[in-house]
């Protein structure tokens, strides 16, 4: 048996070595003192469960911690399981000294691990000393479960505490400062589990005021899913002012070891990901280099043949386009490639540096894609580029000399052709065939001026021919087009001379013919004027408005009209003689191919005007006959007016006198409406007669007091009144169905209204309405009656309609929701808060109604509401048209 110190000390930590010391002065206590009963109970349960969590790996367990370790066998087995090492072979005897020997073997093994045992001897363990047995087990727990914990340069107890603080920091209501009261509400344990396994616990549903429920949740989840046995009782922890620190530390250390493996795997995975990320980035840079190098070399390979092409162009525009393409190449296409070349070199150097820093071999590009290969290719490109630019400038200067002479030729040709443009068409025109005598003489003077201008342009034609000859001598590349254009100008010039002479001959011939036609025009004008005046007077008489008051006046007009018709044959003879002169003019024009302008210089009257007016006179004669006959029948406007007035009076009493159900009243009114609509044909016939009267310029009928406007207004009022009456019955049906009012109630309302409707017009004065309410049992003061009037006469018309009366009575008798009731319902859903959240609306209401509220509620502006809170109070008021509270 090993010697043990006799000093009786039992400390918070039984392990002391040169690196760690877990005992603080205030935790020292005498071996003869008793443990707090609550702490002892917690330690016994916790340490027993901890030992069994390891002993079950060897197929055994303990029931009583102070008895089952007395022979030392299970103690040695426990140390072998937790250390993974073999202890000396235990003694098989059952004598006391055998048991002491086995316990000493276990204590020696603990000391061999650098643990200094204080006040713990084998005899006390064999004797079943509870205090010493618990102290020994705590020493084992400290050495094998807590000592190796290390978090940010802190270890053992401090390291475990720091680990717990870091893991639970984000969680509400959790503040781990120690291993006793910080764990009483169970939230810290639940936070540890949720931090590593959020699928096992819904932390948001935990409540701080339910410590027993929280603790049991953590114990049950840890035992079921994390293989951590239940080492504590929730009631013991909650009911103890300060739970036992050793029991809490032992249990919490199990969580550290359960989750440590996962954290190590995560660290390893992060390290691998970091290495792979560096490798992937390097490979990406290599691929980008290869791609950029290939693209740049391919661009150089395609660009050099373009720059080596020295094919000359014949046109300055084409050469300038080549120069512009070259400049575009310099400004647009080459700069990105220069940047790519620079970026390629930067990427290459960056890649080599990264490979060197990460202990990777240097990057070797594909054959022909080294930085030096690209530099050589670029040098060759710039040499070809320089030669191409010099060739372009030389060729442009050469073309400038030829283009100057060609441009001069084109300019003179354009000026000449601009002058000659339209001249051939002008000389070929036969405008003289349709011109008057004065116009022919003007055309002759204009032609003489053109002949002078033609002679002046002879010099320009000769200059054009000389320039064309010079271009041919200089071997101009487009000499063929120059010769063609010059030949065309010369041929056109010869043709202009020929056409000029032909036009002079034609103008002289037509001038003589027009002198004959002019004499005929003068004769036509002298005869057409008086005949035209006679026709104007006839048309005025035929269209003259007449107003008659008797049959004798109508017959007098008919006799005068018959006398006028007798003069028509003689007038027709004069018309034909005048038109004969025009026929002679047309004959001369057709014979000699002259196109008449259709305008007589001596009169504004044309043959067509004479013909049109004659046709008009012939057309007006029968119309005048018809108008005179129709006047006899225009005395029938005294029937429809009284009929409309009678129907208006009947409808005024319909809404008051109709009895029976509302549906029966509706059917009767619609039948009445149909009868009125059927009478529309009589109105249409009268409208037609009125139209004919107006067309005959009859605007006043002395035989009737009714105008067409009175008839129209009366008819529209009749239709409006019957439609309004039908609508009132429809609204009464809607009110009855919506408010659940019986037919008897409606009849009673109607009877009361009719009784006080003294004018029988479907409306009551305020005094009559007040008397009606008093008769129905209302006790009205001035203020209350004023309030009711604002409801039934909101527009201040001074009358109360039957519909407004019905609405008021149904409002008084029916039960409806109010803004306050809706507001109270929202308050229930919001758990008595003055605001409501989106989640609460979606949880409590159907989806469609919830989204409707969310889209229309305004944001809550109170300081006590979270972000996104909604104002249900103003929303409830807005539903009923009330102002915000």
C-alpha positions in Angstrom: 0.0 0.0 0.0 1.4 3.3 -1.0 2.0 6.0 1.5 -0.4 8.8 1.5 -0.3 12.1 3.1 -2.3 12.5 6.3 -3.3 16.0 5.8 -7.1 16.0 5.5 -8.0 18.2 2.6 -10.8 17.8 0.1 -10.6 20.5 -2.6 -12.6 21.6 -5.5 -9.9 19.8 -7.6 -8.0 16.8 -6.5 -5.4 17.1 -9.1 -2.4 19.4 -8.8 0.7 19.4 -10.9 3.4 21.8 -12.0 1.4 23.1 -14.9 -2.2 23.4 -13.5 -3.7 24.1 -10.1 -7.5 23.9 -9.8 -7.9 24.6 -6.1 -8.6 28.1 -4.9 -8.2 29.0 -1.2 -11.8 29.6 -0.6 -12.6 26.1 -1.8 -10.5 24.3 0.8 -12.3 22.3 3.5 -11.6 19.9 6.2 -11.9 16.1 5.8 -14.0 15.9 8.9 -16.5 18.4 7.6 -19.6 17.0 5.8 -20.6 17.7 2.3 -23.7 19.8 1.6 -26.4 17.1 1.3 -27.7 18.6 -1.9 -24.3 18.7 -3.4 -23.5 15.2 -2.3 -26.7 13.9 -3.9 -25.8 15.6 -7.2 -22.2 14.3 -7.1 -23.3 10.8 -6.4 -25.7 10.7 -9.3 -23.4 12.6 -11.7 -20.3 10.6 -10.9 -22.1 7.3 -11.0 -23.6 8.1 -14.4 -20.2 9.2 -15.7 -18.5 6.0 -14.5 -21.2 3.9 -16.0 -20.9 5.7 -19.4 -17.4 4.2 -19.5 -17.9 0.9 -17.7 -20.6 -0.1 -20.1 -18.0 -0.3 -22.7 -16.6 -3.2 -20.7 -20.0 -4.7 -20.2 -20.5 -3.7 -16.6 -21.7 -0.9 -14.4 -21.9 0.3 -10.7 -25.0 0.8 -8.6 -23.6 2.3 -5.4 -20.4 4.4 -5.9 -19.0 4.0 -2.4 -19.6 0.2 -2.3 -18.9 -1.0 -5.8 -15.3 0.5 -5.9 -14.4 -1.0 -2.4 -12.6 -4.1 -3.8 -10.8 -2.0 -6.4 -11.7 -4.3 -9.4 -14.2 -2.0 -11.1 -12.0 1.0 -10.2 -9.1 -0.6 -12.1 -11.4 -1.6 -15.0 -12.7 2.1 -15.2 -9.1 3.4 -15.5 -8.3 0.9 -18.2 -11.3 1.9 -20.2 -10.8 5.7 -19.9 -7.0 5.5 -20.4 -6.8 2.7 -23.0 -3.9 1.2 -21.1 -3.5 -2.1 -19.1 -3.1 -1.9 -15.3 -1.3 -4.6 -13.3 -3.1 -7.8 -12.7 -5.5 -7.4 -9.7 -5.4 -9.6 -6.6 -8.2 -12.3 -6.7 -8.7 -12.6 -2.9 -11.6 -11.1 -1.0 -9.7 -10.2 2.1 -9.3 -6.6 3.2 -5.7 -6.4 2.2 -6.5 -7.8 -1.3 -9.0 -5.0 -1.7 -6.5 -2.4 -0.4 -3.8 -3.7 -2.8 -6.2 -3.4 -5.8 -7.2 0.2 -4.8 -3.5 1.1 -4.4 -2.8 -0.2 -7.9 -5.5 2.2 -9.2 -4.2 5.1 -7.2 -0.6 4.4 -8.4 -1.8 4.5 -12.0 -3.5 7.9 -11.3 -0.3 9.2 -9.8 1.7 7.9 -12.8 -0.3 10.3 -15.0 1.1 13.3 -13.1 -1.7 13.7 -10.6 -0.9 14.5 -7.0 -3.4 12.9 -4.7 -4.1 14.8 -1.5 -5.8 13.2 1.5 -7.0 10.2 -0.4 -6.0 6.7 0.8 -6.8 3.2 -0.2 -8.2 2.3 3.2 -10.8 5.1 3.1 -11.9 3.8 -0.3 -12.1 0.2 0.9 -14.0 1.4 4.0 -16.6 3.0 1.8 -15.9 6.6 2.8 -18.4 8.5 0.6 -16.5 11.8 0.8 -13.1 10.3 -0.2 -14.7 8.1 -2.9 -16.3 11.1 -4.5 -13.1 13.0 -4.3 -11.2 10.2 -6.0 -13.7 10.0 -8.8 -13.6 13.8 -9.2 -9.8 13.5 -9.5 -10.2 10.9 -12.3 -12.7 13.1 -14.1 -10.4 16.1 -13.9 -7.4 14.2 -15.2 -9.1 12.3 -18.0 -12.1 14.4 -19.0 -11.2 18.0 -18.2 -7.4 18.5 -18.0 -6.9 18.1 -21.8 -9.5 20.7 -22.7 -7.8 23.7 -24.3 -9.5 26.8 -25.8 -7.5 29.8 -26.9 -4.5 29.3 -24.5 -6.7 28.4 -21.6 -7.2 24.8 -20.4 -9.1 22.6 -18.0 -11.8 24.4 -16.1 -11.1 27.9 -17.6 -10.9 26.3 -21.1 -14.2 24.5 -20.6 -15.9 27.7 -19.3 -14.5 29.7 -22.2 -15.7 27.1 -24.7 -19.2 27.2 -23.2 -19.3 31.0 -23.3 -18.2 31.1 -27.0 -20.8 28.5 -28.0 -23.7 30.1 -26.2 -22.9 33.8 -26.8 -25.4 34.3 -29.6 -28.4 32.9 -27.6 -30.9 35.1 -25.8 -31.2 34.6 -22.0 -27.9 32.7 -21.7 -24.9 34.2 -19.8 -22.5 31.5 -18.7 -20.2 32.9 -16.0 -19.6 29.8 -13.8 -20.5 26.1 -13.4 -23.4 26.5 -10.9 -26.1 29.1 -11.1 -25.5 29.9 -14.8 -27.0 26.5 -15.6 -30.0 26.4 -13.4 -32.6 27.5 -16.0 -31.5 24.8 -18.5 -31.1 27.3 -21.4 -27.3 27.1 -21.5 -27.5 23.3 -22.0 -30.1 23.6 -24.7 -28.0 26.3 -26.4 -25.0 24.0 -26.5 -27.0 21.3 -28.2 -28.8 23.7 -30.6 -25.4 25.3 -31.5 -24.1 22.0 -32.7 -27.3 20.1 -33.6 -30.0 22.7 -34.4 -32.2 19.9 -35.7 -32.6 18.4 -32.2 -34.0 21.4 -30.3 -36.3 24.3 -31.3 -34.6 27.0 -29.2 -37.2 29.6 -30.1 -39.9 27.7 -28.2 -37.9 27.5 -24.9 -39.0 29.7 -22.0 -36.7 31.0 -19.3 -39.5 30.6 -16.7 -39.6 26.8 -17.3 -36.2 25.6 -16.0 -37.4 22.1 -15.2 -38.8 21.7 -18.7 -35.6 23.1 -20.3 -33.3 20.9 -18.2 -35.3 17.7 -18.9 -35.4 18.6 -22.7 -31.6 18.9 -22.7 -31.1 15.6 -20.6 -33.5 13.6 -22.8 -32.0 14.9 -26.1 -28.4 14.4 -25.0 -29.2 10.8 -23.8 -31.2 9.9 -26.9 -29.2 11.5 -29.7 -25.7 12.3 -28.3 -25.1 9.2 -26.2 -24.6 11.3 -23.0 -26.3 9.6 -20.0 -28.5 11.6 -17.7 -26.3 12.5 -14.8 -28.4 15.1 -13.1 -32.0 15.7 -11.8 -33.7 18.8 -13.0 -35.5 19.2 -9.7 -32.3 19.0 -7.7 -30.6 21.7 -9.8 -33.6 24.0 -9.7 -34.3 23.6 -6.0 -30.6 24.1 -4.9 -29.6 27.7 -4.4 -26.2 26.9 -5.9 -25.9 23.6 -7.8 -22.8 21.5 -7.3 -20.0 22.8 -9.6 -18.3 19.4 -9.9 -21.5 17.7 -11.1 -22.2 20.5 -13.6 -18.6 20.4 -14.9 -18.6 16.7 -15.3 -21.8 16.7 -17.3 -20.8 19.7 -19.4 -17.4 18.1 -20.2 -19.4 15.2 -21.8 -20.8 17.7 -24.3 -17.4 19.1 -25.1 -16.0 15.6 -25.9 -19.2 14.8 -27.8 -18.8 17.8 -30.1 -15.0 18.0 -30.1 -14.8 15.4 -32.9 -17.1 17.3 -35.1 -15.1 20.5 -34.6 -11.8 18.7 -35.3 -13.3 17.3 -38.5 -14.5 20.8 -39.5 -11.0 22.2 -38.8 -9.5 19.5 -41.0 -12.0 20.1 -43.7 -11.3 23.9 -43.6 -7.5 23.2 -43.9 -8.1 20.9 -46.9 -10.5 23.4 -48.5 -7.9 26.1 -48.1 -5.2 24.0 -49.8 -7.5 23.0 -52.6 -8.6 26.6 -53.0 -5.0 27.7 -53.5 -4.5 24.9 -55.9 -7.7 25.6 -57.9 -6.8 29.3 -58.0 -3.3 28.4 -59.4 -4.9 26.1 -62.0 -7.3 28.8 -63.0 -4.5 31.3 -63.5 -2.7 28.7 -65.6 -5.7 28.1 -67.7 -6.3 31.8 -68.1 -2.7 32.3 -69.1 -2.9 29.5 -71.7 -6.2 30.9 -73.0 -5.0 34.5 -73.2 -1.7 33.5 -74.8 -3.5 31.4 -77.4 -6.0 34.2 -78.2 -3.3 36.8 -78.4 -1.1 34.7 -80.7 -4.1 33.8 -82.9 -5.0 37.5 -83.2 -1.4 38.4 -84.2 -1.4 35.5 -86.7 -4.6 36.8 -88.4 -3.6 40.5 -88.2 -0.2 40.3 -89.9 -1.6 39.1 -93.3 -4.0 42.0 -93.3 -1.2 44.5 -92.6 1.0 42.9 -95.3 -1.7 43.4 -98.0 -0.5 46.2 -100.4 -3.3 46.1 -103.0 -3.8 49.6 -104.2 -7.3 51.1 -104.6 -8.4 53.3 -107.5 -10.7 55.5 -105.4 -9.6 57.9 -102.7 -12.6 56.9 -100.6 -11.5 53.3 -100.6 -7.9 54.3 -99.6 -9.3 56.6 -97.0 -11.4 53.7 -95.7 -8.2 51.6 -95.5 -6.6 54.4 -93.5 -9.6 54.7 -91.3 -9.6 51.0 -90.8 -6.0 51.2 -89.8 -6.7 54.0 -87.4 -9.6 52.1 -86.0 -7.2 49.1 -85.6 -4.8 51.4 -83.7 -7.6 53.0 -81.5 -10.0 50.1 -80.9 -8.6 46.7 -81.7 -5.0 47.0 -80.7 -5.3 48.7 -77.2 -7.3 45.8 -75.7 -4.6 43.4 -77.1 -1.8 45.6 -75.6 -3.7 45.4 -72.3 -4.0 41.6 -72.7 -0.3 41.3 -73.3 0.4 43.3 -70.2 -2.1 41.4 -68.2 -0.6 38.1 -69.5 2.8 39.1 -68.2 1.3 40.2 -64.9 -0.6 36.9 -64.5 2.5 34.9 -65.4 4.6 36.7 -62.7 1.8 36.5 -60.1 1.3 32.8 -60.8 5.0 32.0 -60.4 5.1 34.0 -57.1 2.0 32.1 -55.8 3.5 28.8 -56.8 6.8 29.6 -55.1 5.1 30.8 -51.9 2.9 27.6 -51.8 5.9 25.3 -52.5 4.6 24.3 -55.9 6.8 23.8 -59.0 7.2 26.7 -61.3 4.6 27.0 -64.2 5.9 26.0 -67.7 3.6 27.2 -70.5 2.9 25.1 -73.6 5.4 25.2 -76.4 5.4 28.5 -78.3 3.4 30.3 -75.5 6.3 31.5 -73.4 6.4 35.2 -72.5 9.4 35.5 -74.8 7.5 33.9 -77.7 4.7 36.3 -77.3 7.1 39.3 -77.2 8.8 38.1 -80.4 5.4 37.8 -82.2 4.4 41.2 -81.0 7.7 42.7 -82.3 7.0 41.3 -85.7 3.5 42.7 -85.7 4.7 46.2 -85.0 7.3 46.0 -87.8 4.6 45.1 -90.3 2.3 47.7 -88.9 4.9 50.5 -89.5 5.4 49.5 -93.1 1.7 49.3 -93.8 1.2 52.9 -92.5 3.9 54.3 -94.7 2.4 52.6 -97.8 -1.0 53.9 -97.0 0.1 57.6 -96.8 2.1 57.3 -100.1 -0.8 55.9 -102.0 -3.2 58.5 -100.7 -1.0 61.4 -101.8 -0.8 59.8 -105.3 -4.6 59.5 -105.6 -5.1 63.1 -104.4 -3.5 64.4 -107.6 -5.8 62.4 -109.8 -8.9 63.1 -107.7 -8.4 66.9 -108.0 -8.6 66.8 -111.8 -11.5 64.3 -111.7 -13.4 66.5 -109.2 -13.0 69.5 -111.4 -14.5 67.5 -114.3 -17.4 66.4 -112.2 -18.1 69.8 -110.8 -18.3 71.4 -114.3 -20.4 68.5 -115.5 -22.7 68.8 -112.6 -23.2 72.5 -113.1 -23.9 71.9 -116.8 -26.3 69.1 -116.1 -28.0 71.0 -113.4 -28.6 73.8 -115.9 -29.8 71.4 -118.6 -31.9 69.4 -116.2 -35.5 69.5 -117.4 -34.6 71.6 -120.4 -35.3 68.9 -122.9 -38.6 68.1 -121.2 -39.4 71.8 -121.2 -38.7 72.2 -124.9 -40.7 69.1 -125.6 -43.8 70.3 -123.7 -46.9 71.1 -125.6 -48.1 73.5 -122.9 -49.1 75.9 -125.7 -51.9 73.5 -126.7 -53.8 74.3 -123.5 -52.7 77.9 -123.1 -54.8 81.0 -123.7 -53.8 83.7 -126.2 -52.1 85.8 -123.6 -50.3 82.8 -122.3 -49.1 81.9 -125.9 -47.6 85.3 -126.3 -45.9 85.0 -122.9 -44.5 81.6 -123.9 -43.0 83.2 -127.1 -41.1 85.8 -125.0 -39.9 83.2 -122.6 -38.6 81.0 -125.5 -36.6 83.9 -126.9 -34.9 84.5 -123.5 -34.0 80.7 -123.4 -32.3 80.9 -126.8 -30.1 83.7 -125.5 -29.2 81.6 -122.4 -28.4 78.6 -124.6 -25.8 80.5 -126.6 -24.1 81.7 -123.4 -23.5 78.1 -122.2 -21.6 77.0 -125.3 -18.2 77.9 -123.6 -18.8 75.6 -120.6 -19.4 72.6 -122.9 -16.1 73.2 -124.6 -14.3 73.3 -121.2 -15.8 70.0 -120.2 -14.6 68.4 -123.4 -11.1 69.8 -122.8 -10.8 68.4 -119.2 -12.0 64.9 -120.4 -9.3 64.9 -123.1 -6.7 65.8 -120.4 -7.9 62.9 -118.1 -7.5 60.5 -121.0 -4.0 61.6 -121.6 -3.1 61.1 -117.9 -4.5 57.5 -118.1 -7.1 58.1 -115.3 -8.4 54.8 -114.0 -12.0 55.7 -114.6 -11.5 57.3 -118.0 -14.3 55.2 -119.6 -16.9 56.8 -117.3 -15.4 60.2 -118.0 -15.7 59.7 -121.8 -19.2 58.4 -121.5 -20.3 61.4 -119.5 -18.6 63.8 -121.8 -20.2 62.2 -124.9 -23.6 62.3 -123.2 -23.2 66.0 -122.6 -22.2 66.7 -126.2 -25.1 64.7 -127.6 -27.5 66.4 -125.2 -26.2 69.8 -126.3 -26.9 69.0 -130.0 -30.4 67.8 -129.1 -31.2 71.0 -127.2 -30.5 73.0 -130.4 -32.9 70.9 -132.5 -35.7 71.1 -129.9 -35.3 74.8 -129.5 -36.1 75.4 -133.2 -39.0 73.0 -133.2 -40.7 74.8 -130.3 -40.4 78.2 -132.0 -42.2 76.9 -135.0 -45.0 75.4 -132.9 -45.6 78.5 -130.8 -46.0 80.7 -133.9 -48.7 78.3 -135.4 -50.8 78.0 -132.2 -50.8 81.8 -131.7 -52.8 82.3 -134.9 -55.4 79.6 -133.9 -55.9 81.1 -130.5 -56.8 84.5 -132.0 -59.9 82.9 -133.6 -60.9 81.1 -130.4 -60.6 84.3 -128.5 -63.4 85.9 -130.6 -65.7 82.9 -129.9 -65.1 83.2 -126.1 -66.2 86.9 -126.2 -69.5 86.0 -127.9 -70.2 83.2 -125.4 -69.7 85.6 -122.5 -72.2 88.1 -123.9 -75.1 85.5 -124.1 -74.3 83.5 -121.0 -74.5 86.3 -118.4 -78.3 87.2 -118.8 -79.3 83.6 -119.0 -77.4 82.8 -115.8 -79.2 85.7 -114.0 -82.6 84.3 -115.0 -81.7 80.8 -113.6 -80.4 82.4 -110.2 -83.8 84.1 -109.8 -85.7 80.9 -110.6 -83.7 78.9 -108.0 -84.3 81.6 -105.4 -88.1 81.5 -106.0 -88.2 77.7 -106.0 -86.3 77.5 -102.6 -88.1 80.4 -101.0 -89.7 79.5 -97.6 -93.4 80.0 -97.2 -95.6 80.4 -94.1 -99.3 79.6 -94.5 -102.2 79.7 -92.1 -105.0 78.5 -94.3 -105.7 76.3 -97.3 -106.4 79.3 -99.5 -102.8 80.5 -99.1 -101.4 77.1 -100.0 -103.5 77.0 -103.3 -102.3 80.5 -104.2 -98.7 79.3 -104.0 -99.5 76.2 -106.1 -101.0 78.4 -108.9 -97.9 80.7 -109.1 -95.7 77.7 -109.3 -97.7 76.3 -112.3 -97.2 79.6 -114.2 -93.4 79.4 -113.7 -93.3 75.9 -115.2 -94.9 77.2 -118.4 -91.8 79.4 -119.1 -89.3 76.5 -119.1 -89.4 75.5 -122.8 -88.4 79.0 -124.1 -85.5 79.1 -121.5 -84.2 75.8 -122.8 -83.9 77.1 -126.4 -81.7 80.0 -125.1 -79.5 77.6 -123.2 -78.9 75.4 -126.3 -77.9 78.5 -128.4 -75.3 79.6 -125.8 -73.9 76.0 -125.6 -73.5 75.9 -129.4 -70.8 78.7 -129.3 -68.9 76.5 -126.8 -69.2 73.5 -129.2 -67.6 75.5 -132.0 -64.6 76.3 -129.7 -64.2 72.7 -128.8 -64.3 71.7 -132.5 -61.5 74.0 -133.4 -59.3 72.7 -130.5 -59.9 69.1 -131.5 -59.1 69.7 -135.2 -55.7 71.4 -134.5 -54.8 69.5 -131.3 -55.1 72.5 -129.0 -55.8 71.7 -125.3 -58.3 74.2 -123.9 -57.7 75.4 -120.4 -61.5 75.5 -119.7 -61.4 79.1 -118.6 -63.1 81.9 -120.6 -61.1 85.1 -120.1 -64.2 87.2 -120.5 -66.4 85.6 -117.9 -66.3 83.4 -114.9 -69.2 81.3 -116.1 -68.3 78.0 -117.6 -70.6 75.7 -119.8 -70.7 73.3 -116.9 -72.0 76.1 -114.6 -74.9 76.8 -117.1 -75.6 73.0 -117.3 -75.5 72.5 -113.5 -77.8 75.4 -112.8 -80.2 74.3 -115.4 -80.3 70.8 -113.9 -80.8 72.3 -110.5 -83.8 74.3 -111.7 -85.3 71.1 -113.2 -84.7 69.3 -109.9 -86.2 72.0 -107.7 -89.5 72.1 -109.6 -90.8 68.7 -108.4 -89.5 69.4 -104.9 -91.5 72.5 -104.7 -94.5 70.5 -105.8 -93.9 68.0 -103.0 -93.4 70.7 -100.3 -96.7 72.4 -101.2 -98.5 69.1 -100.9 -97.0 68.1 -97.6 -97.9 71.4 -96.0 -101.5 70.4 -96.0 -100.8 67.5 -93.6 -98.8 69.5 -91.0 -101.4 70.0 -88.3 -101.1 67.0 -86.0 -99.0 68.0 -82.9 -101.9 68.3 -80.3 -102.2 64.6 -79.3 -98.9 63.4 -78.0 -98.3 66.3 -75.5 -101.3 65.7 -73.3 -100.6 61.9 -73.3 -97.1 62.4 -71.9 -98.4 64.8 -69.2 -101.1 62.3 -68.1 -98.5 59.5 -67.8 -96.2 61.7 -65.8 -99.0 62.3 -63.3 -99.8 58.6 -63.1 -96.2 57.6 -62.4 -96.0 60.3 -59.7 -98.5 58.2 -57.7 -97.2 54.7 -58.6 -94.6 54.5 -55.9 -97.2 55.5 -53.3 -100.3 53.6 -54.4 -98.8 50.2 -55.5 -99.6 47.5 -53.0 -98.5 43.9 -52.5 -94.9 42.4 -52.2 -91.9 44.2 -53.6 -91.5 41.6 -56.3 -95.1 42.1 -57.4 -94.6 45.9 -57.4 -91.4 45.4 -59.5 -93.4 43.3 -62.1 -96.2 45.9 -62.3 -93.7 48.7 -62.8 -91.8 46.9 -65.5 -95.1 46.2 -67.4 -95.9 49.8 -67.0 -92.5 50.7 -68.4 -93.0 48.4 -71.4 -96.3 50.1 -72.3 -94.6 53.5 -72.3 -91.7 52.2 -74.5 -94.3 50.8 -77.0 -95.6 54.3 -77.5 -92.2 55.4 -78.9 -93.3 54.9 -82.5 -95.7 57.8 -82.2 -92.9 60.1 -80.9 -90.7 58.9 -83.9 -93.4 59.8 -86.4 -93.9 63.2 -84.9 -90.1 63.7 -85.0 -90.1 62.9 -88.7 -92.8 65.4 -89.4 -90.9 68.0 -87.4 -87.8 67.3 -89.5 -89.7 67.8 -92.7 -91.1 71.1 -91.4 -87.6 72.4 -90.6 -86.3 71.3 -94.0 -89.1 73.4 -95.5 -88.1 76.3 -93.2 -91.2 76.1 -91.1 -90.1 76.8 -87.5 -93.4 77.8 -85.8 -96.7 76.0 -85.7 -99.6 78.3 -84.7 -102.0 75.4 -84.4 -100.5 73.9 -81.3 -99.1 75.0 -77.9 -96.5 72.1 -77.9 -93.1 72.4 -79.4 -90.9 69.5 -80.4 -88.5 70.4 -77.7 -91.3 70.2 -75.1 -92.3 66.8 -76.4 -88.6 65.5 -76.2 -88.1 66.8 -72.7 -91.4 65.4 -71.5 -90.6 62.0 -73.0 -87.1 61.9 -71.4 -88.6 62.8 -68.0 -91.2 60.1 -68.4 -88.5 57.4 -69.1 -86.3 58.7 -66.3 -89.2 58.8 -63.7 -90.3 55.2 -64.4 -86.6 54.0 -64.3 -86.0 55.8 -61.0 -89.2 54.3 -59.5 -88.1 50.8 -60.5 -84.6 51.4 -59.0 -86.1 52.5 -55.7 -88.0 49.2 -55.5 -84.9 47.3 -56.4 -83.0 49.1 -53.6 -85.8 48.2 -51.2 -85.4 44.5 -52.2 -81.6 44.7 -51.6 -82.2 46.4 -48.2 -84.8 43.9 -47.2 -82.6 40.9 -48.1 -79.4 42.4 -46.6 -80.9 43.5 -43.4 -83.3 40.6 -42.9 -86.5 42.8 -42.8 -89.8 41.2 -43.4 -92.3 42.2 -46.0 -94.7 43.3 -43.1 -92.1 45.6 -41.7 -91.5 47.2 -45.2 -95.3 47.6 -45.6 -95.4 49.3 -42.2 -92.6 51.6 -43.2 -94.3 52.4 -46.4 -97.6 53.1 -44.7 -96.0 55.5 -42.2 -94.1 57.3 -45.0 -97.2 57.7 -47.1 -99.2 59.0 -44.2 -96.7 61.9 -43.6 -96.0 62.4 -47.3 -98.5 65.2 -47.6 -97.6 66.3 -51.1 -97.8 62.7 -52.4 -94.5 63.2 -54.3 -92.4 60.5 -52.6 -90.6 62.9 -50.3 -91.1 64.3 -46.8 -90.2 67.7 -45.5 -88.0 67.8 -42.3 -91.1 68.7 -40.1 -93.1 65.8 -41.6 -90.2 63.4 -41.1 -89.9 64.5 -37.4 -93.6 64.0 -36.9 -93.3 60.5 -38.5 -90.4 59.6 -36.1 -92.4 60.8 -33.0 -95.4 58.7 -34.1 -93.1 55.7 -34.2 -92.0 56.2 -30.6 -88.8 58.2 -31.0 -88.1 60.7 -28.2 -86.3 63.4 -30.2 -84.4 66.4 -29.0 -83.0 69.1 -31.3 -79.4 67.6 -31.2 -80.6 64.0 -31.8 -82.9 65.1 -34.7 -80.1 67.1 -36.3 -77.9 64.0 -36.1 -80.6 61.9 -37.8 -81.0 64.5 -40.5 -77.3 64.3 -41.4 -77.9 60.6 -42.0 -81.0 60.8 -44.1 -80.2 64.0 -45.9 -76.4 64.1 -46.2 -76.5 66.4 -49.2 -78.7 69.0 -47.5 -81.5 68.9 -50.1 -84.2 69.7 -47.5 -86.3 66.5 -48.2 -86.2 62.9 -47.0 -86.7 60.2 -49.7 -88.4 56.9 -49.1 -85.1 55.1 -49.7 -83.3 57.3 -47.2 -86.1 56.6 -44.7 -85.8 52.8 -45.3 -82.0 53.0 -44.8 -82.4 54.8 -41.5 -85.0 52.5 -40.2 -83.1 49.4 -41.1 -80.0 50.8 -39.6 -81.9 51.3 -36.3 -83.4 47.8 -36.3 -80.6 45.7 -37.7 -77.3 44.7 -36.0 -74.1 45.5 -38.0 -70.4 45.3 -37.3 -68.7 48.5 -36.2 -65.1 49.8 -36.5 -64.7 49.3 -32.7 -65.8 45.6 -32.9 -63.3 44.9 -35.8 -60.6 46.7 -33.8 -61.3 44.6 -30.8 -61.0 41.4 -32.9 -57.6 42.5 -34.2 -56.5 43.2 -30.7 -57.3 39.6 -29.7 -55.2 38.3 -32.6 -52.4 40.7 -31.6 -52.4 39.4 -28.0 -53.6 42.8 -26.6 -50.7 44.7 -28.3 -51.4 48.0 -30.0 -49.8 46.6 -33.2 -49.8 43.3 -35.1 -47.1 41.5 -37.0 -47.1 39.9 -40.5 -46.5 36.5 -39.0 -49.6 36.8 -36.7 -51.8 37.8 -39.6 -50.7 34.9 -41.7 -51.1 32.5 -38.8 -54.5 33.6 -37.7 -56.3 34.5 -41.0 -56.9 32.6 -44.2 -54.1 33.4 -46.8 -56.3 35.7 -49.0 -57.6 37.8 -46.1 -54.1 37.9 -44.5 -52.4 39.2 -47.7 -55.3 41.7 -48.1 -54.6 43.2 -44.6 -50.8 43.2 -45.1 -51.1 45.1 -48.4 -53.4 47.8 -46.9 -52.2 48.2 -43.3 -49.8 51.1 -42.7 -46.6 50.7 -40.8 -46.9 51.0 -37.0 -45.0 54.1 -35.8 -45.0 53.5 -32.1 -41.7 53.0 -30.2 -42.8 49.7 -28.7 -43.3 47.9 -32.0 -40.7 45.8 -33.8 -39.6 46.4 -37.4 -42.3 45.6 -39.8 -45.2 45.9 -37.3 -48.5 47.0 -38.7 -51.2 49.5 -37.5 -54.5 47.6 -37.2 -56.3 50.5 -35.4 -56.1 52.9 -38.4 -56.9 50.1 -40.7 -60.1 49.2 -38.8 -61.3 52.8 -38.8 -60.6 53.1 -42.6 -62.8 50.1 -43.2 -65.8 52.1 -42.0 -64.8 55.5 -43.4 -63.8 56.9 -40.0 -60.8 59.0 -39.3 -57.7 57.5 -37.6 -57.9 57.2 -33.9 
